[in-house]
Amino acid sequence: MQAPPSAEVLDVPSASASHRAVNGVTLHVVEAGDPDDPLVVLLHGFPEFWYEWREYVEPFVDAGYRVLVPDQRGYARSEKPGRVCDYRVGTLVEDVASLVRSEGRETAHVVGHDWGAMVAWELARRRPELLDRLGIVNVPHPRAFRRAIRSNPAQLRKSWYALSFQIPRLPEWLIRLGDYDALESAMRDGARPGTFDPTEFERYRTAWRQDGALKATLDWYRAFVRCYDAAPRDRIDAPTLVLWGEHDQALVPELASASLAFCADGRLERFPDATHWVPHEYPERITAHLLAHLDG
């Protein structure tokens, strides 16, 4: 079913928007490129939506790729199921698997940042046959993260916000009470100065204000604790590139190298002066690294 283009799609002239029925939900998807070209799926994180990857679409298309950028379930213009366990990680993986199949493809390259990177890691663990190459930005391998939470006090301190999201209803109330300033400040104050501008945050606030979106996005965190369905394997077979901004306010830097221990063919590129928001801080450098990885 075709959807009218959102205002944000107008920022990417080569792209169009549609809604796709995948894995029992309807996802809003931005798409660009020749349908016969190799497929790349770009997965956003919290508290963003497809718009995170807007500067990447045209360079990937120009490099000869077909690009899909969904609003993941619960976000922005995608469907927002109401139960916490509707956001268990195995279900999020199947959303991506179904999206790949909706293109008539058997495999795809998958790139993710933040929660999108967690879904990408889990896809590699649970559905390795669907994956060509994996691109990860500032999220560790799930096993490395769970080990750090149990053994590293610095990581436990950095994860306080995720623990606070486990409280029912209160985080939503507080965030709305402040007119979503908490989400904006987490991005603006955690990034290099000047990374985001007011127009961008107008777009983000529009997404955050969608009915049911705030609860749904926080339910991703709740489901990871309450409804986690263990993966059958930790080993990552697909060639993997990990890109890491070392001044991440939520993750200790040693998690980047710890993640490579689970990769049969892994490589790490560090950005010493970047933060968790490195896709916004250095889009040209991130694009170059990713394209070189996918072309490899």
Helices and strands as residue ranges (DSSP letters): G 7-11, E 16-22, E 25-32, E 39-43, G 50-53, H 54-62, E 66-70, G 84-87, H 89-102, E 108-113, H 115-126, G 128-130, E 131-137, H 142-151, H 153-158, H 160-164, H 170-177, H 181-188, H 198-208, H 213-226, E 240-247, H 254-260, E 266-275, H 278-281, H 283-295
